[in-house]
Amino acid sequence: MKRLFVFLTILLSLFMFAETVVNYALLEDITTTNIWNLLGSGSSAWNFYIQLWKYPSLLGMNKDGMLIPSAAAEIPEIVEENGMYTVTVKLRKDLRWSDGSPFTADDVVFTYNTIQEMQIPGGNWTGAYEPKKVEKIDPWTVKFYFEEKKTMTIYYDTLMTAIVSKNFWQPYVEKAKKQENPVNWLLSQEVVDPGITALNLGKIEKGAFVEVKREVDKDFYWAQGEKSIFYENGGFVIENPNSGYKWTSVNPSPEGNVKLTVENGPYVDKIIYRIYGNKSVALQALQKGDVDFVLNPNGLTSGEFESLKGVPGIKLTVNPSLGFRYLAFNLRKFPFNIKEFRQAIAALIDRDYICNRVLQGKAIPLATPVPPANTFWYNSDVKTIGEGLSRGERYQLAIELLKKAGFSWDQEPILDLNNTANPVVKKGKGLKGPDGNYVPDLELLSPSGEYDPMRATTAIYIEQWAKDLGIPIDVKLTDFNEIVTRAFDEVDFDMYMLGWGIGRVPTYFKSFWASDQMAPEGFNTPGYNNPEFDALVEEFEMADNFDEAVEAIKAAQELLAEDLPYIILFTTPIYEAYRDSIAFPYTDILDGIQNYNGFPENVMKVK
C-alpha cells in the first residue's frame, strides 16, 4: 500500500509539472541570434520566425491592418514645432523585459541612438535613421524630432522599429566602440538577449533544432491574459486585466457585435523548432505527428495541399498572399545596365503561360510589387511587357528591343510567326553588345525545386526562352542562403530569383529600390538609381493623407514596370497545414499563419 501511495504521488507530480510542448518544422537553420544582424544582412524568414516577435515596437498593426499602439500607450500625433516635426510618444507603464527589468524610455532612446551612432546596416533599420533626434522626456515619454513630415515612414517604419534592452546591450555597444571595426564586432556577438515576451530562446543544436521556452512565469508576465477585441464594424480594443491598461480605436470606434476576442498566453511551456533538410521530409513528419506545423514563407504547393486533404489529424487553410516572387538584375554589370536588355528578357517571360499552363493555375501573374489582394495600394492599370502576345510575337519583340539598344548576332534568330507551336526556325548565336563585344555567359541563381518548385521551374523556362534567341543564360539551382549571401552581402551576381514577404503599407518601395538603399548596406540589390523614382517615394513618404500616398505609389509601380530593376513574376495563395493537436487563435489571415510566426504566444495544445 505504501509503495502504491509513493507511485501515485510520483505520477501526480509528473502530471502536475509536465511541460506543454509544441513542435514546429523549419526548412532552413537560423543563422544568427543577434538582433542587429537579424534585421541587417542576417534577415531571413527562418530567423524571424523564431526571434523577431519577442522584440517590442512602439506601434504595430492588427490582423485587419489597423494602426495600433504596441509599446506606446496611444497613437501619437505629428506636430509642427519650431521648424521641426515632432512626435511625442507616451509609453505603456506595464511592460517588462523577460529578465524582469521594466521597459522604459531609456530602451527606446538607446535603440535609436545606437543604430544611428554605430551606423547599423540593413534595410530593416532604415526607419530608425529618420529622426534627427530622439530624447527622453521622462521614464515613460519619448520625443522624436524630424526634419521632414514623412507621415507614412514615421508611422509605418520609424515607430515600428524593433526596440532592444538597454540594460543588456549597453555593455556590448560600449565594448564595440573600442574595436577596430565596431559594427562588425557588434553584429558578430551571438547572444540571447531579453525579449518583451514570456518565451525566449533556449537550447540551440545547429542543424537539428532550436528551442524556445518559457522564461517568465505566467503569474509575473505582464501580457498574460491581455485581450485583443475585434468588432464587426472594424473597431478594436486592447484590454489588460492585470494593469488596467485599455486602448480603444477611434476610426472606427467599436460598435455592435464582437467578432473575435484573442486572449494572450502563452499556453505552452516550450516550442521546439525542428530543422529538416527539405520540405518533403518535414511534411512526412507532420503526417506522422512528429511536428504540429510547418513554417514556410511559401506555404505548401497546391499538389502538397491536395495530397493532405482527408489525412487524419490534419487541418488545412487557404489565405491570400502578401508577397511576390521576382527576378532581379544586377544593374551595375553589362548587359543588365541597358534597359532594353532587361525589357527583352521581360518580353520573353510569359507569366500567363507559366502560371496557368506550367503551374496549372496555382500561381497568379503579377505585374507590380503590390499584390492584388492589397487592393488599397494596387495599380491594376500596370501592364507587363509583351502582355497578350503569342510566343512568336514575344520573341520578335525581344529581338526588336535588343536591336534598338544596338545588340547584334553572329547569327540572328530566324522566326516563323505562323508556327505557333515552335516559332524559332534558327536559334540566335553569338550575341554582341552595342560595343561589339560578346555578351558573356550570364548566371541566373534560383532556389532549388525542393525549396520552391515554382521558381525553379520558372527559371528553367526563362533559360530556354533566352537561349532560343542566343542570350547565354544558365540557371544555377542552389541553396537559399547562398543566394542571399551573394545578392545582399557580397553583391556578386548577374541575376537571381527570390521572393519577398511584404507589409500592407508599401514603405518597402524605398527599401528595395531607392538610390540611398544600395546593397550591401541596404536592400537595393539591383543598384537601381532613378531620381524620378526617388522623388515618388519621397512624395509617398511625405503625403499629408492616404489619397496622396496612393497616387505616388501607383505612379512608382508604373515606373518600375518600365525600368525593370526587378521583373515581378507572380504571387500565390498561401496553403498551410497543421495538426489538430494544436489550435491557433484564428486562421483567416492575409498571408497565412506563417506571417504571424505560428502564434508562439497564442498557440494552444489541445490534444
C-alpha atoms as one frame of an Amber mdcrd trajectory, in Angstrom:
protein
   0.000   0.000   0.000   2.842   2.356   0.895   4.548   1.605  -2.445   1.295
   2.297  -4.300   0.936   5.638  -2.488   4.519   6.631  -3.423   3.922   5.592
  -7.043   0.706   7.616  -7.260   2.425  10.626  -5.674   5.230  10.476  -8.243
   2.721  10.031 -11.074   0.678  13.014  -9.866   3.837  15.137  -9.610   4.823
  14.243 -13.144   1.334  15.125 -14.352   1.289  18.438 -12.481   4.689  19.527
 -13.729   4.555  18.071 -17.251   5.598  20.577 -19.859   3.260  21.600 -22.655
   5.345  21.341 -25.811   4.547  22.231 -29.426   6.783  21.162 -32.295   7.234
  23.283 -35.419   9.231  22.399 -38.528  11.678  24.726 -40.295  13.210  24.127
 -43.719  16.373  26.138 -43.007  18.535  26.693 -39.942  18.774  30.039 -38.204
  21.975  31.952 -38.957  22.118  34.462 -36.109  20.707  35.257 -32.669  21.908
  38.865 -32.812  19.088  41.384 -33.323  21.377  43.931 -35.002  22.346  41.288
 -37.582  18.878  39.729 -37.633  17.427  42.900 -39.148  20.521  43.531 -41.287
  22.272  41.117 -43.607  21.052  38.213 -41.452  17.477  38.988 -42.441  15.602
  35.790 -43.317  12.193  34.274 -42.690  13.766  31.484 -40.627  15.484  33.923
 -38.272  12.314  35.999 -37.999  10.062  33.021 -37.200  11.992  32.135 -34.066
  13.093  35.516 -32.752  11.687  38.718 -34.218   8.345  38.522 -32.410   9.990
  38.839 -28.988  11.069  42.451 -29.608   8.664  45.334 -28.948   7.948  48.254
 -31.233   6.087  51.431 -30.397   3.323  50.864 -32.945   2.005  47.834 -34.808
  -0.909  46.631 -36.911  -3.703  44.247 -36.026  -4.922  41.433 -38.276  -7.245
  43.828 -40.112  -4.407  46.223 -40.960  -5.350  48.892 -38.409  -2.541  51.011
 -36.959  -2.488  50.280 -33.219  -0.262  51.042 -30.217   2.116  48.311 -29.121
   4.681  49.535 -26.575   3.180  53.013 -26.963   0.135  53.801 -24.868  -1.653
  55.542 -27.753  -1.219  56.641 -31.372   0.816  59.883 -31.248   0.277  62.903
 -33.488   2.832  64.606 -35.742   3.185  68.238 -34.632   4.983  71.114 -36.369
   7.219  72.781 -33.788   9.980  75.380 -34.256  10.736  74.381 -37.831  10.755
  70.664 -36.984   8.133  67.936 -36.910   7.868  66.222 -33.547   6.177  63.082
 -32.291   5.760  62.665 -28.540   5.185  59.032 -27.609   3.669  58.072 -24.277
   4.762  54.569 -23.291   2.791  51.861 -21.584   3.923  51.556 -17.969   3.157
  47.856 -17.560   5.679  46.302 -19.968   8.641  44.351 -18.614  11.551  42.592
 -20.258  11.915  38.849 -19.774  14.805  39.467 -17.350  12.386  41.335 -15.078
  13.550  44.882 -15.818  10.926  47.486 -16.817  10.565  48.685 -20.390  11.211
  52.448 -20.329  12.142  55.448 -22.427  15.797  54.551 -21.855  15.385  51.423
 -24.001  13.752  53.382 -26.809  16.330  56.191 -26.889  19.221  53.724 -26.600
  17.978  51.669 -29.570  17.543  54.570 -31.985  20.762  56.294 -30.913  22.787
  53.083 -31.208  21.546  52.450 -34.746  22.452  55.986 -35.809  25.736  56.321
 -33.917  27.033  52.883 -34.899  25.596  53.128 -38.420  23.995  49.682 -38.152
  23.454  48.456 -41.742  20.403  46.752 -43.206  17.160  47.623 -44.947  15.058
  46.786 -41.900  16.731  49.533 -39.858  16.054  52.378 -42.325  13.205  53.859
 -40.297  15.481  54.345 -37.306  17.658  56.725 -39.323  14.784  59.157 -39.967
  14.700  61.063 -36.639  17.102  63.981 -36.277  16.972  63.467 -32.535  15.322
  61.111 -30.047  15.125  62.268 -26.446  13.779  61.040 -23.152  11.264  63.406
 -21.570  10.585  61.196 -18.552  10.745  57.430 -17.897   7.532  56.888 -19.862
   7.763  59.541 -22.588   9.973  59.792 -25.677  10.103  62.668 -28.144  11.162
  62.255 -31.776  12.334  65.170 -33.927  12.078  65.026 -37.733  13.242  67.496
 -40.356  10.534  66.396 -42.789   6.967  65.268 -42.367   7.306  61.794 -43.832
   3.965  60.667 -42.491   3.943  57.097 -43.818   7.552  56.448 -42.907   7.129
  57.850 -39.405   4.092  55.735 -38.555   4.778  52.552 -40.501   8.563  52.379
 -40.376  10.240  54.562 -37.752   7.741  53.865 -34.979   7.644  50.159 -35.884
  11.390  49.707 -35.378  12.309  46.808 -33.086  13.497  48.010 -29.671  16.183
  46.307 -27.589  17.003  46.188 -23.893  19.490  48.911 -22.931  20.342  47.074
 -19.731  21.555  44.070 -21.749  23.069  45.688 -24.837  24.813  48.799 -23.490
  27.955  46.921 -22.304  28.284  45.291 -25.738  27.884  48.614 -27.542  30.482
  50.311 -25.331  32.933  47.475 -25.946  32.194  47.547 -29.688  33.186  51.206
 -29.878  36.703  50.232 -28.766  37.156  47.659 -31.549  38.908  48.207 -34.877
  35.639  47.552 -36.708  32.901  48.379 -34.171  29.896  47.425 -36.306  31.270
  44.067 -37.448  32.210  43.210 -33.884  28.770  44.109 -32.544  26.951  42.157
 -35.259  29.111  39.095 -34.642  28.111  38.667 -30.993  25.885  35.589 -30.859
  23.910  36.120 -27.679  20.414  35.584 -26.335  19.034  38.909 -25.166  15.819
  39.612 -23.241  12.550  39.945 -25.083   9.295  41.559 -24.098   7.621  38.138
 -24.230   7.373  35.257 -21.760   9.050  32.924 -24.264  12.694  33.237 -25.270
  15.437  31.240 -26.921  16.665  28.169 -25.089  18.854  25.339 -26.318  20.155
  25.533 -29.895  21.502  22.451 -31.666  22.841  23.638 -35.015  21.256  21.820
 -37.926  18.887  19.915 -35.641  16.590  22.137 -33.591  16.075  25.445 -31.827
  14.203  25.543 -28.548  12.060  28.427 -27.356  10.997  28.083 -23.743   9.020
  29.918 -21.102  11.294  32.346 -19.289   8.651  34.254 -17.331   6.101  32.524
 -15.110   2.520  33.380 -16.017   1.916  34.976 -12.608   4.640  37.519 -13.367
   4.068  38.040 -17.100   2.700  41.487 -17.880   0.828  40.388 -21.034  -0.762
  37.211 -19.643  -4.479  37.420 -20.331  -4.322  40.679 -22.306  -7.272  40.798
 -24.697  -7.437  41.960 -28.303 -11.109  42.511 -29.146 -12.241  42.804 -32.773
 -15.667  44.257 -33.609 -17.702  43.523 -36.717 -17.652  47.206 -37.722 -13.821
  47.233 -37.705 -13.438  48.725 -34.236 -10.701  47.377 -31.989  -9.942  47.336
 -28.255  -6.893  46.284 -26.213  -7.539  45.445 -22.549  -5.030  44.312 -19.930
  -6.764  42.950 -16.801  -3.518  42.937 -14.818  -2.552  46.595 -15.197  -5.866
  48.144 -16.200  -4.430  49.429 -19.494  -7.048  49.936 -22.203  -6.942  51.395
 -25.705  -9.953  51.890 -27.957  -9.851  52.725 -31.658 -11.425  55.987 -32.804
 -11.838  55.472 -36.551 -13.910  53.404 -36.398 -14.957  53.303 -32.781 -16.162
  49.866 -31.661 -19.878  49.331 -32.229 -22.153  46.332 -32.467 -21.103  42.749
 -32.068 -17.689  41.416 -31.174 -16.472  39.075 -33.926 -13.282  37.836 -32.250
 -11.524  38.031 -28.886  -7.929  36.870 -28.559  -6.583  36.352 -25.041  -2.803
  36.351 -24.830  -0.907  33.376 -23.420   1.486  31.777 -23.758  -0.343  28.469
 -23.472   2.753  26.325 -23.959   5.960  25.938 -21.995   8.150  25.183 -24.949
   8.227  25.314 -28.741  10.782  23.127 -30.460  11.625  24.219 -33.999  12.917
  21.104 -35.737  15.095  21.722 -38.777  14.516  19.486 -41.794  16.662  19.365
 -44.884  13.731  19.560 -47.257  10.007  20.105 -47.326   9.012  16.538 -48.178
  10.684  15.228 -45.020   9.027  17.987 -42.978   5.604  17.093 -44.389   6.178
  13.428 -43.595   6.944  14.492 -40.029   3.692  16.479 -39.988   1.661  13.487
 -41.140   3.301  11.214 -38.566   2.647  13.729 -35.796   6.306  14.471 -35.109
   5.611  18.172 -35.721   2.420  20.189 -35.355   3.011  22.827 -38.047   5.470
  23.514 -40.874   6.685  27.122 -41.004   7.475  28.120 -44.574   7.162  31.568
 -46.219   5.912  29.853 -49.394   3.431  27.598 -47.621   2.524  24.387 -49.432
   2.325  23.759 -53.145  -1.175  23.050 -54.410  -0.138  19.444 -55.019   1.041
  19.063 -51.438  -2.151  20.720 -50.249  -4.316  18.316 -52.262  -2.363  15.307
 -51.023  -3.076  16.272 -47.409  -6.835  16.519 -47.879  -8.548  13.826 -45.866
  -5.404  12.824 -43.977  -6.428  12.006 -40.389  -5.310  14.609 -37.874  -4.522
  17.292 -40.491  -6.285  20.659 -40.804  -5.889  22.863 -43.892  -6.114  26.621
 -44.516  -6.013  28.860 -47.606  -5.314  32.606 -47.402  -4.437  35.439 -49.807
  -0.709  36.009 -50.081   1.061  39.247 -49.236   4.233  38.844 -51.221   5.692
  38.189 -54.639   8.352  36.212 -56.475  10.737  38.198 -58.629  13.789  38.116
 -60.878  16.428  40.756 -60.059  19.130  42.123 -62.361  22.493  43.494 -61.298
  22.334  46.894 -62.992  25.987  47.543 -62.164  27.033  44.979 -64.781  26.786
  44.670 -68.568  24.369  43.906 -70.187  21.906  44.448 -67.332  22.760  48.150
 -67.223  20.927  48.508 -70.558  17.189  48.948 -70.027  16.229  47.417 -73.369
  18.095  44.228 -72.471  16.049  43.924 -69.282  12.890  44.669 -71.231  13.791
  41.987 -73.775  14.077  39.404 -71.008  10.742  40.603 -69.630   9.147  40.277
 -73.074  10.225  36.629 -73.221   8.612  35.738 -69.895   5.012  34.702 -70.467
   3.586  34.867 -66.954   0.146  33.664 -68.070   1.651  30.560 -69.679   3.809
  29.815 -66.650   1.042  30.380 -64.105  -1.893  28.807 -65.931  -0.263  26.072
 -68.027   3.013  25.126 -66.361   1.964  25.753 -62.756  -1.633  24.717 -63.529
  -3.324  27.787 -62.107  -1.577  27.572 -58.771   0.085  30.990 -59.192  -1.303
  34.401 -60.110   0.527  36.521 -62.744   1.695  39.789 -61.242   2.805  42.999
 -62.916   3.668  45.112 -59.880   5.232  44.599 -56.436   1.848  45.233 -54.829
  -0.263  42.041 -54.905  -3.924  42.364 -55.972  -5.079  41.229 -52.508  -3.684
  44.509 -51.179  -6.348  46.398 -53.094  -5.870  49.819 -51.486  -2.366  50.257
 -52.957  -2.548  48.032 -56.050  -2.333  49.671 -59.511  -4.448  47.485 -61.783
  -3.538  49.605 -64.829   0.099  48.471 -64.910   0.756  46.074 -67.786   3.658
  43.731 -68.382   5.858  43.967 -71.478   4.531  41.574 -74.115   1.215  41.041
 -72.377  -1.269  39.343 -74.715   1.340  38.420 -77.344   1.924  34.936 -78.730
   5.206  33.112 -78.151   6.489  34.118 -81.601   5.462  37.741 -81.107   7.275
  37.789 -77.780  10.455  36.570 -79.480  10.023  39.230 -82.148   9.505  41.999
 -79.583  12.590  40.890 -77.646  14.698  40.954 -80.838  13.411  44.445 -81.670
  14.255  45.725 -78.188  17.780  44.301 -78.377  18.361  45.798 -81.829  17.044
  49.147 -80.628  19.778  49.174 -77.978  22.484  48.247 -80.511  22.801  44.496
 -79.910  23.627  42.179 -82.816  24.308  38.499 -83.508  26.757  36.436 -85.486
  23.624  34.520 -86.437  20.411  36.427 -85.842  17.431  34.324 -84.741  15.043
  33.396 -87.546  11.367  33.172 -86.665   8.238  31.765 -88.296   5.361  33.565
 -86.615   2.846  31.264 -88.313   4.270  28.314 -86.419   2.617  28.852 -83.064
   3.991  25.646 -81.565   7.649  26.336 -82.367   8.236  29.759 -83.939  12.058
  29.568 -83.753  13.425  28.359 -87.099  17.052  29.066 -86.175  18.331  29.969
 -82.747  20.453  33.054 -82.296  24.197  32.662 -81.868  26.993  34.998 -80.837
  25.049  37.833 -79.199  27.102  41.037 -79.095  26.512  44.250 -77.201  26.460
  47.787 -78.615  30.263  47.950 -78.270  30.699  44.864 -80.457  31.883  42.638
 -77.607  30.198  39.309 -76.997  27.710  39.062 -74.170  29.348  36.814 -71.540
  27.700  33.774 -70.004  25.052  35.002 -67.584  24.156  33.145 -64.388  20.608
  33.019 -63.073  20.514  31.933 -59.416  17.303  30.271 -58.280  16.209  28.250
 -55.252  16.063  24.529 -55.899  12.898  22.664 -56.746  12.898  21.167 -53.279
  12.645  24.619 -51.705  10.364  26.274 -54.261   9.412  24.272 -57.368   7.568
  27.273 -58.818  10.672  29.445 -59.015  12.900  26.561 -60.086  10.526  25.670
 -62.929  10.148  29.306 -63.990  13.933  29.766 -64.043  14.369  26.807 -66.386
  11.750  28.197 -68.803  13.448  31.612 -68.763  16.780  29.955 -69.571  15.274
  28.106 -72.540  13.437  31.129 -73.947  16.583  33.248 -73.661  18.773  30.625
 -75.338  16.325  30.443 -78.241  17.449  33.997 -79.043  21.105  33.349 -78.302
  21.054  35.065 -74.908  23.539  32.968 -72.888  21.675  32.472 -69.611  22.484
  29.446 -67.453  20.389  28.572 -64.419  22.044  27.540 -61.177  19.578  25.898
 -58.783  21.112  26.415 -55.381  20.630  26.915 -51.669  18.519  29.822 -50.420
  21.270  31.066 -48.113  23.826  31.133 -50.956  21.568  33.403 -52.998  21.011
  35.731 -50.042  24.746  35.917 -49.336  25.721  36.621 -52.936  22.932  39.130
 -53.559  22.704  41.023 -50.274  26.152  40.680 -48.694  28.677  40.208 -51.486
  26.580  41.851 -54.239  28.220  39.359 -56.599  25.586  38.109 -59.028  24.168
  38.505 -62.527  20.529  37.627 -61.914  18.712  35.881 -59.101  15.196  34.791
 -58.244  13.784  35.136 -54.751  10.600  36.310 -53.119   9.557  38.934 -50.634
   7.009  38.760 -47.897   5.885  42.352 -47.595   3.834  44.668 -45.420   0.409
  46.033 -46.215   1.733  49.590 -46.482   4.359  49.774 -49.261   7.122  51.506
 -47.330   9.250  48.704 -48.795   9.431  50.613 -52.108  12.135  52.743 -50.544
  13.985  49.784 -49.019  14.075  47.793 -52.262  14.705  50.464 -54.914  15.639
  53.897 -53.503  19.118  55.015 -54.557  20.191  55.569 -50.942  19.413  51.950
 -50.027  22.082  50.170 -52.095  23.220  46.705 -51.004  25.128  45.604 -49.002
  24.124  48.380 -46.583  20.509  48.263 -47.775  18.186  46.000 -49.748  18.532
  47.655 -53.177  20.400  44.677 -54.643  19.969  45.692 -58.312  21.676  49.040
 -57.721  18.660  50.863 -59.173  19.176  54.624 -59.325  16.398  56.758 -60.784
  15.787  60.280 -59.411  12.195  60.173 -60.681  11.512  57.049 -58.628  13.238
  58.552 -55.584  11.007  61.617 -55.904   7.853  59.470 -55.999   8.970  57.616
 -52.877   9.523  60.974 -51.176   6.022  62.095 -52.223   4.598  58.890 -50.764
   6.510  59.269 -47.519   5.607  62.933 -47.018   1.970  62.709 -48.084  -0.464
  64.555 -45.846  -3.159  61.952 -46.477  -3.630  58.471 -47.862  -5.012  59.691
 -51.223  -1.751  61.497 -51.994   0.238  58.483 -50.842  -1.752  56.126 -53.089
  -1.276  58.370 -56.131   2.504  58.439 -55.640   2.869  54.706 -55.074   0.739
  53.869 -58.116   2.963  56.083 -60.275   6.013  54.344 -58.805   4.552  50.979
 -59.843   4.304  52.195 -63.442   7.918  53.389 -63.396   9.201  50.077 -62.038
   7.319  48.221 -64.777   9.193  50.357 -67.334  12.685  50.319 -65.777  12.604
  46.719 -64.503  15.221  46.528 -61.760  13.037  43.548 -60.849  10.806  41.528
 -63.128   7.839  40.834 -60.883   6.725  37.303 -61.736   3.767  36.080 -59.739
   2.100  35.738 -56.389   0.279  32.768 -54.927  -2.386  31.876 -52.424  -0.738
  30.534 -49.321  -1.729  26.981 -48.467  -0.915  25.689 -44.985  -1.498  22.581
 -42.897  -1.288  21.848 -39.188  -2.135  19.049 -36.779  -5.445  19.008 -34.938
  -3.338  18.595 -31.795  -2.948  22.389 -31.720  -5.253  25.372 -32.143  -4.480
  28.902 -33.328  -6.479  31.965 -32.219  -7.609  32.442 -35.838  -6.608  31.136
 -39.257  -8.225  33.612 -41.674  -5.195  35.879 -42.125  -3.760  37.791 -45.054
  -0.515  35.944 -45.842  -1.292  32.998 -43.633  -0.390  31.640 -40.215   3.308
  31.824 -41.070   3.028  35.618 -41.299   2.285  35.578 -37.564   5.209  33.208
 -36.922   2.833  30.430 -35.902   1.449  32.489 -32.969   4.117  31.430 -30.444
   2.352  33.147 -27.528  -1.172  32.159 -28.572  -0.942  28.621 -29.943  -2.648
  26.026 -27.758  -2.020  22.324 -27.356  -5.484  20.738 -27.490  -4.589  17.046
 -27.795
